[in-house]
């Protein structure tokens, strides 16, 4: 028998939900199909964090803040989240250029 994979509960903070909606609304003015694809890709990635969320890099701008902040780039966006013992909190969605600031 193999080792059981730990499963985390993925929770979106309200601010991150607002940012996802704003991104969708921004993209849909040019292309509804692209807006749907980007949203789907981000939500799919977020759901995948229920297993092995620490597989992605730490988020450098938040290294001095208590927590285990990590990020995954999806469609030029950074999905930024904090990993606890049992949960993954999606805290922010930001354009990838924020990483280099």
Legacy VTK file of the C-alpha trace (Angstrom):
# vtk DataFile Version 3.0
C-alpha trace
ASCII
DATASET POLYDATA
POINTS 101 float
0.000 0.000 0.000
1.246 3.476 -0.897
1.425 6.437 1.418
-1.781 8.472 1.597
-1.511 11.944 0.073
-2.495 14.722 2.451
-5.449 16.750 1.220
-5.913 20.451 2.010
-9.069 22.562 1.949
-8.736 25.396 -0.603
-10.345 28.679 0.455
-10.536 31.906 -1.552
-10.244 35.179 0.378
-12.830 37.779 -0.627
-10.133 40.075 -2.056
-8.866 37.302 -4.343
-12.428 36.601 -5.538
-12.861 40.289 -6.407
-9.528 40.284 -8.268
-10.522 37.198 -10.284
-13.836 38.795 -11.226
-12.112 42.056 -12.225
-9.606 40.154 -14.365
-12.414 38.227 -16.073
-14.368 41.441 -16.735
-11.244 43.157 -18.110
-10.409 40.342 -20.534
-13.981 39.741 -21.698
-14.163 43.198 -23.303
-11.635 41.946 -25.863
-12.572 38.262 -25.912
-15.213 36.385 -23.967
-13.595 33.069 -24.958
-10.200 34.167 -23.602
-11.791 35.460 -20.398
-13.479 32.099 -19.827
-10.260 30.195 -20.569
-8.147 32.297 -18.197
-10.754 32.011 -15.424
-11.025 28.244 -15.952
-7.227 27.826 -15.900
-6.917 29.832 -12.673
-9.744 27.934 -10.955
-8.334 24.593 -12.101
-4.901 25.511 -10.730
-6.434 26.664 -7.439
-8.316 23.367 -7.080
-5.100 21.438 -7.763
-3.557 23.019 -4.660
-5.558 20.640 -2.471
-2.717 18.176 -3.057
0.951 19.077 -2.525
0.525 22.890 -2.436
4.159 23.363 -1.397
5.380 22.122 -4.777
5.436 25.718 -6.020
7.939 28.427 -5.101
7.766 30.703 -2.096
6.471 34.196 -2.889
9.486 36.510 -2.303
7.594 39.763 -1.539
5.896 38.070 1.441
8.910 36.226 2.912
9.016 38.523 5.951
5.326 38.022 6.736
4.490 35.062 8.994
3.050 32.249 6.920
3.984 29.937 4.091
3.193 32.132 1.074
3.707 30.585 -2.343
2.685 31.337 -5.902
1.927 29.718 -9.216
1.921 31.659 -12.482
-1.197 31.077 -14.568
-1.924 33.052 -17.753
0.404 35.959 -16.800
-1.195 36.074 -13.355
0.289 35.079 -10.027
-2.003 32.961 -7.900
-0.676 33.775 -4.418
-1.617 31.562 -1.504
-0.730 30.675 2.079
-0.390 27.056 3.182
-1.344 26.056 6.743
-1.491 22.579 8.290
-4.917 21.866 6.809
-5.794 24.682 4.395
-4.646 26.624 1.366
-5.803 30.256 1.427
-5.857 31.972 -1.957
-4.976 35.501 -0.844
-4.258 37.428 -4.024
-4.284 37.378 -7.787
-1.751 39.753 -9.343
-0.112 40.363 -12.701
3.261 38.637 -12.957
5.088 41.973 -13.292
4.376 42.514 -9.557
6.885 39.770 -8.784
9.689 41.868 -10.279
8.873 45.066 -8.416
LINES 1 102
101 0 1 2 3 4 5 6 7 8 9 10 11 12 13 14 15 16 17 18 19 20 21 22 23 24 25 26 27 28 29 30 31 32 33 34 35 36 37 38 39 40 41 42 43 44 45 46 47 48 49 50 51 52 53 54 55 56 57 58 59 60 61 62 63 64 65 66 67 68 69 70 71 72 73 74 75 76 77 78 79 80 81 82 83 84 85 86 87 88 89 90 91 92 93 94 95 96 97 98 99 100
